[in-house]
């Protein structure tokens, strides 16, 4: 089944959402990250963003969202209308029943506002993965079976089973599959589930994954037509120069990633050329293909091109910005572009 892409979408036609990677800033603590997350969530809720997602990572000095379900509840408790969820829960780390119970609890407290996105990566290194795993046999290759098991626990039909998710059963929590390759795109198509692609750090297979998902989508009781979301990085400021300066924090974080370091997010610098080599720069810019940095005019053009090329149903944005007020302002600019207030 193929998605009709003959009619070109406009930015104002689709929802915008936020991925908060709960970044820890240099010189700050996780508690400071959570305060900033609450503030950002409240701002983007007022600006009309649809979702606020948090991702599961472990053993990383730069990310404070290891207890993802708890943090989702914290954000949901300080907001009132925006959907809050996981982008995502790394299912190989957990028993499906536990996740069904956790998200059933969240949905019971915050009805109609909880999303459950599932990934098949560990969200950590191999050593941490072994420390997290409930057994040493199960892994990413068991992901399809685990997804089906989790969906079963959340279904109303499971009410006669011996093992039940209470709460959770029959609550109609939207379940997404997340991916950075074509694997989850194909699985989402087969199971008739919404699909989110991590193009903010893995741009290579975006178009292939979207095409595979749309061409092979099988309607389900939960979703009749394919629904694809793509995540990108945005650093918006009042001028291109200011945005490029602010973005050096993200460049430094990306350098750490390619060298296996997960240090907290550092303040911006005036000259990246004294920090990275040409090969490092090339590798980082390739990884950041879908990173849009600049003034409102620059960002608007890049967003319109991205939507034209992908025809996604929703755009999710993450922003690694050291100064919290600059981060808030970046999303404010984004909301004005999206709503057509900036031309």
C-alpha positions in Angstrom: 0.0 0.0 0.0 1.6 3.3 -1.1 1.1 6.7 0.5 -0.2 9.4 -1.9 2.4 12.1 -2.2 1.0 13.9 -5.2 -0.2 16.8 -3.0 2.7 18.6 -1.4 2.3 19.4 2.3 2.9 22.7 3.9 4.5 23.1 7.3 1.2 24.3 8.8 -0.5 21.1 7.6 1.3 18.8 10.0 1.9 18.6 13.7 5.3 19.5 15.3 6.6 17.8 18.4 9.6 17.8 20.7 12.1 15.1 21.6 13.8 16.0 24.8 17.0 14.0 25.3 17.2 15.3 28.9 20.8 16.6 28.3 22.9 17.3 31.3 24.8 20.6 31.0 28.5 21.0 32.0 28.6 22.3 35.6 24.9 21.3 36.3 23.1 18.2 37.7 20.3 16.0 36.5 17.9 18.0 38.8 18.7 21.1 36.8 17.9 19.2 33.6 14.5 18.2 34.9 13.6 21.7 35.9 14.6 22.9 32.4 12.5 20.1 30.8 9.4 21.1 32.8 9.9 24.7 31.6 10.3 23.7 28.0 7.4 21.3 28.1 5.1 24.1 29.4 6.3 26.5 26.8 5.8 24.2 23.8 2.4 23.1 25.2 1.3 26.7 25.0 2.7 27.0 21.5 0.6 24.1 20.3 3.2 21.3 19.9 1.6 17.9 19.8 4.0 15.6 21.7 6.8 15.8 24.2 8.9 12.6 24.1 11.8 11.4 26.2 14.3 8.6 25.2 15.8 5.8 27.3 19.6 6.0 27.6 21.9 4.5 30.2 25.3 5.0 31.7 25.8 8.3 29.9 27.1 11.4 31.7 25.2 13.7 29.2 21.7 12.2 29.4 19.4 12.1 32.5 16.5 10.0 31.1 17.5 6.5 32.2 14.3 6.1 34.3 12.2 7.1 31.3 8.8 6.1 32.6 9.3 8.1 35.8 10.4 11.2 33.9 7.4 10.9 31.5 5.1 11.0 34.6 7.0 14.0 35.9 6.5 16.0 32.7 2.9 14.9 32.3 2.2 16.0 35.9 3.4 19.5 35.1 1.5 19.9 31.9 -2.2 19.5 31.0 -2.8 18.9 27.2 0.4 17.9 25.4 0.9 14.2 24.8 3.9 12.9 26.7 5.7 9.7 25.9 8.7 7.6 25.2 10.8 8.1 22.1 11.6 5.5 23.1 11.6 2.6 25.5 14.4 0.2 24.5 12.3 -3.0 24.8 15.2 -5.5 24.8 16.1 -4.1 28.3 12.7 -4.8 29.8 10.1 -7.5 30.3 7.1 -6.5 28.1 4.7 -7.0 31.0 6.6 -4.5 33.1 6.4 -1.8 30.3 2.7 -2.6 29.9 2.1 -2.1 33.6 4.2 1.1 33.7 2.5 2.7 30.7 -0.9 1.4 31.8 -0.3 3.3 35.1 0.7 6.4 33.3 -2.3 6.3 31.0 -4.6 5.8 34.0 -3.2 8.9 35.7 -3.0 11.0 32.5 -5.8 9.6 30.3 -5.5 10.3 26.6 -2.0 11.8 26.8 0.5 9.0 26.9 2.5 7.6 23.9 4.7 4.5 23.9 7.5 4.4 21.4 9.6 1.2 21.2 13.1 0.8 20.0 15.2 -2.4 19.6 18.6 -0.9 20.5 20.0 -1.1 24.1 20.4 2.6 24.5 23.8 2.0 26.0 27.1 0.2 25.5 27.5 -3.6 25.6 28.6 -3.8 29.2 25.7 -1.6 30.5 23.4 -3.7 28.3 24.4 -6.8 30.0 23.8 -5.2 33.4 20.3 -4.1 32.3 19.2 -7.2 30.5 16.8 -9.5 32.4 18.6 -12.4 30.8 21.6 -12.8 28.7 19.9 -14.8 25.9 17.2 -12.4 24.8 18.2 -9.4 22.7 17.3 -7.2 19.7 16.6 -10.3 17.5 13.6 -11.1 19.8 12.2 -7.6 19.3 9.2 -8.6 17.0 8.0 -11.2 19.5 8.4 -8.8 22.4 6.4 -6.1 20.6 3.6 -8.6 19.9 3.7 -9.7 23.5 3.4 -6.1 24.8 0.6 -5.4 22.4 -1.2 -8.4 23.7 -1.0 -7.3 27.4 -2.4 -3.9 26.4 -5.3 -5.4 24.5 -8.9 -5.8 25.9 -8.8 -9.4 24.5 -6.2 -10.4 27.1 -8.7 -10.2 29.9 -9.1 -14.0 30.0 -5.3 -14.7 30.1 -3.5 -15.9 33.2 -0.9 -13.1 32.9 -2.5 -9.6 32.7 -1.3 -6.0 32.8 -3.4 -4.3 35.5 -3.6 -1.4 34.8 -2.9 -1.3 31.1 -5.3 -3.8 29.6 -7.7 -2.3 27.1 -6.5 1.3 27.5 -5.7 1.9 23.8 -2.3 3.4 24.4 -0.7 4.4 21.0 2.3 2.2 20.4 5.0 3.4 17.9 7.9 1.7 16.4 11.1 3.7 16.3 14.0 3.1 14.0 17.3 4.3 12.5 17.3 1.7 9.6 14.8 -0.1 7.6 14.3 -3.0 10.1 11.6 -1.3 12.3 10.1 0.4 9.2 9.3 -3.0 7.8 8.0 -4.3 11.1 5.8 -1.3 11.7 4.3 -1.8 8.2 3.6 -5.4 8.8 1.9 -4.7 12.2 0.1 -1.6 11.0 1.7 0.7 13.5 2.9 4.3 13.4 6.6 4.7 12.6 9.2 7.3 13.8 12.6 7.6 12.2 15.7 8.9 14.1 17.0 11.1 11.3 18.4 13.5 13.9 21.4 11.1 14.3 21.1 8.5 11.6 20.2 10.2 8.3 21.4 7.6 5.9 18.3 5.4 5.6 15.5 7.9 6.1 14.1 7.9 2.6 14.5 4.1 2.2 12.8 3.5 5.5 9.9 5.8 4.7 9.4 4.2 1.3 9.5 0.7 2.7 7.0 1.6 5.4 4.5 3.2 3.1 4.8 0.6 0.3 4.3 -2.3 2.7 1.8 -0.9 5.2 -0.9 -3.3 6.3 -4.0 -1.6 7.9 -4.7 -2.6 11.5 -7.5 -1.9 13.9 -5.3 0.8 15.4 -4.2 2.5 12.2 -5.8 2.4 8.8 -3.2 4.4 6.8 0.6 4.8 7.3 1.7 7.5 9.7 5.4 8.5 9.6 7.2 10.9 11.9 10.8 12.0 11.4 13.0 13.6 14.0 15.5 16.4 13.2 17.8 18.8 15.0 17.0 22.5 15.0 19.1 25.4 16.4 17.2 28.6 15.6 18.3 32.1 16.6 17.7 35.6 15.5 20.6 35.5 13.0 22.6 32.8 11.2 25.8 33.9 13.0 24.2 33.5 16.5 22.7 30.2 15.6 26.1 28.9 14.3 27.7 30.0 17.5 25.1 28.3 19.7 25.4 25.1 17.6 29.0 24.6 18.6 27.8 23.0 21.8 26.1 20.3 19.7 29.2 19.9 17.6 31.3 19.3 20.7 28.7 16.7 21.9 28.8 15.0 18.5 32.6 14.9 18.7 32.3 13.1 22.0 29.9 10.6 20.5 32.3 9.6 17.6 35.1 9.2 20.1 33.0 7.1 22.6 32.7 9.9 25.2 29.4 11.0 26.7 30.5 14.1 28.7 27.8 16.7 29.6 26.9 19.4 27.0 29.5 22.2 26.9 29.1 25.9 26.4 29.5 27.2 22.8 32.9 28.3 21.5 33.9 30.9 19.0 36.0 28.7 16.8 35.4 24.9 16.3 38.4 24.7 14.0 40.8 24.6 17.0 38.8 21.7 18.4 38.0 19.3 15.5 40.1 18.0 12.7 38.9 18.0 9.1 38.0 14.3 9.2 36.1 14.8 12.5 34.3 17.7 11.0 33.3 15.7 7.9 32.0 12.8 10.0 30.0 15.1 12.3 28.4 17.1 9.4 27.5 13.8 7.7 25.8 12.6 10.9 24.0 16.0 11.1 22.6 16.0 7.6 19.2 16.8 9.0 20.4 19.4 11.5 19.0 22.8 10.6 20.9 25.8 12.0 20.2 29.5 11.4 17.9 32.5 11.4 14.1 32.2 11.0 14.4 32.6 7.2 17.2 30.0 7.0 15.3 27.5 9.1 12.0 28.0 7.3 13.6 27.2 3.9 15.3 24.1 5.3 12.2 22.8 6.9 10.1 23.4 3.8 12.7 21.5 1.7 12.8 18.6 4.3 9.0 18.3 4.2 8.9 18.4 0.4 11.5 15.6 0.2 10.0 13.4 2.8 6.3 14.2 3.0 6.3 13.0 6.6 3.1 13.2 8.6 4.8 14.9 11.6 8.1 16.5 12.4 9.7 16.0 15.8 12.5 18.4 16.8 15.4 18.0 19.3 17.8 20.9 20.2 21.1 20.5 22.0 21.5 24.1 23.2 23.6 25.0 26.3 21.8 28.1 27.4 18.2 27.3 28.5 16.8 30.7 27.4 18.3 30.3 24.0 16.8 26.8 23.7 13.4 28.1 24.6 13.8 30.9 22.0 14.8 28.4 19.4 11.5 26.5 19.9 9.6 29.8 19.9 11.1 30.7 16.5 10.2 27.2 15.3 6.6 27.6 16.4 6.3 30.9 14.6 7.7 29.4 11.4 5.3 26.5 11.7 2.3 28.7 12.2 3.2 31.0 9.3 3.9 34.0 11.6 7.4 34.4 10.1 7.7 34.9 6.4 
